[in-house]
């Protein structure tokens, strides 16, 4: 894993105007890298809860004999949280502001994940 590239990718995503925070998390909840505008968040709690949500969705789908979710979107009136797997060990999580550019945010997240996969050996 090229840590400089990973951090740069997460920072670039987190610097977009409609994204409050971008976090690369191990599936056990450990924070690998984070960036963004929201300094009032407990990263540790956010990482653990995101990993828990992702794991629960995967477990539920396994019990239903369905494929793992591609992404999980948690919508709220003031923005959205998106959780997406990078590989077998990592997830990327973003928290966005309420915006009409949500599809653009998803495209940027997908590009970041592709870049991470290329540089993490996934």
C-alpha positions as CSV (number, residue, x, y, z in Angstrom):
1,X,0.0,0.0,0.0
2,X,1.4,3.4,-1.0
3,X,0.4,5.4,2.0
4,X,1.1,8.8,0.4
5,X,-1.1,8.0,-2.6
6,X,-3.9,6.6,-0.3
7,X,-3.8,9.8,1.9
8,X,-3.7,12.0,-1.2
9,X,-6.7,10.2,-2.7
10,X,-8.7,10.5,0.5
11,X,-7.8,14.2,0.9
12,X,-8.7,15.0,-2.7
13,X,-12.1,13.5,-2.2
14,X,-12.6,15.2,1.2
15,X,-11.7,18.6,-0.3
16,X,-14.7,18.6,-2.7
17,X,-17.1,21.4,-1.7
18,X,-20.1,19.1,-1.2
19,X,-18.3,16.6,0.9
20,X,-17.9,17.1,4.7
21,X,-15.6,14.2,5.3
22,X,-13.9,11.3,3.5
23,X,-12.6,8.3,5.5
24,X,-10.8,5.1,4.5
25,X,-11.6,2.5,7.1
26,X,-10.5,-1.1,7.7
27,X,-13.5,-3.3,8.0
28,X,-12.6,-3.8,11.7
29,X,-13.3,0.0,12.1
30,X,-9.7,1.3,12.2
31,X,-9.2,4.6,10.5
32,X,-6.5,4.5,7.8
33,X,-6.9,8.0,6.4
34,X,-9.3,10.9,6.7
35,X,-9.9,14.3,5.3
36,X,-12.6,16.9,5.1
37,X,-14.3,19.9,6.5
38,X,-16.1,18.4,9.5
39,X,-13.8,18.7,12.5
40,X,-16.6,18.1,15.0
41,X,-16.8,14.4,14.4
42,X,-15.4,11.5,16.4
43,X,-13.5,9.7,13.6
44,X,-13.1,6.5,15.7
45,X,-16.8,6.3,16.4
46,X,-17.7,7.2,12.8
47,X,-15.3,4.5,11.4
48,X,-16.5,1.8,13.7
49,X,-20.2,2.5,13.0
50,X,-19.6,2.6,9.3
51,X,-17.8,-0.7,9.4
52,X,-20.6,-2.1,11.5
53,X,-23.3,-1.0,9.0
54,X,-21.3,-2.4,6.1
55,X,-20.8,-5.7,7.9
56,X,-24.4,-6.0,8.9
57,X,-25.6,-5.4,5.3
58,X,-23.2,-8.0,4.0
59,X,-24.3,-10.5,6.6
60,X,-28.0,-9.9,5.9
61,X,-27.4,-10.4,2.2
62,X,-25.5,-13.6,2.8
63,X,-28.4,-15.0,4.8
64,X,-30.7,-14.1,1.9
65,X,-28.4,-15.7,-0.6
66,X,-27.8,-12.4,-2.3
67,X,-24.6,-10.7,-3.4
68,X,-23.0,-8.1,-1.1
69,X,-24.2,-4.6,-1.5
70,X,-22.3,-2.3,-3.9
71,X,-22.8,0.7,-1.7
72,X,-24.9,1.8,1.2
73,X,-26.5,5.2,1.2
74,X,-28.0,6.7,4.3
75,X,-30.1,9.7,3.4
76,X,-31.1,12.5,5.7
77,X,-32.5,16.0,5.3
78,X,-29.1,17.7,5.6
79,X,-27.0,15.3,3.5
80,X,-26.0,11.7,2.9
81,X,-23.5,9.1,4.2
82,X,-22.2,6.7,1.6
83,X,-20.3,3.5,2.4
84,X,-18.6,1.5,-0.3
85,X,-16.2,-1.4,-0.3
86,X,-12.8,-0.9,-1.7
87,X,-11.6,-4.5,-1.4
88,X,-11.9,-7.3,1.1
89,X,-10.3,-5.3,3.9
90,X,-11.3,-1.6,3.4
91,X,-14.3,0.6,2.9
92,X,-14.5,4.2,1.8
93,X,-17.0,6.4,3.7
94,X,-18.1,9.9,2.8
95,X,-20.5,12.3,4.4
96,X,-22.0,14.8,1.9
97,X,-23.9,18.0,2.3
98,X,-27.4,18.2,0.9
99,X,-26.8,18.8,-2.8
100,X,-28.3,18.5,-6.2
101,X,-24.9,17.1,-7.3
102,X,-25.2,13.7,-5.6
103,X,-24.6,11.7,-8.8
104,X,-21.4,13.7,-9.3
105,X,-20.3,12.9,-5.7
106,X,-20.9,9.2,-6.4
107,X,-18.8,9.4,-9.6
108,X,-16.0,11.1,-7.7
109,X,-16.2,8.4,-5.0
110,X,-16.1,5.7,-7.6
111,X,-13.0,7.3,-9.2
112,X,-11.3,7.5,-5.8
113,X,-12.0,3.8,-5.2
114,X,-10.6,2.9,-8.6
115,X,-7.5,4.9,-7.7
116,X,-7.2,3.3,-4.3
117,X,-7.6,-0.2,-5.8
118,X,-4.8,0.5,-8.2
119,X,-2.5,1.6,-5.4
120,X,-3.4,-0.8,-2.7
121,X,-2.9,-4.0,-4.7
122,X,-6.6,-4.8,-4.8
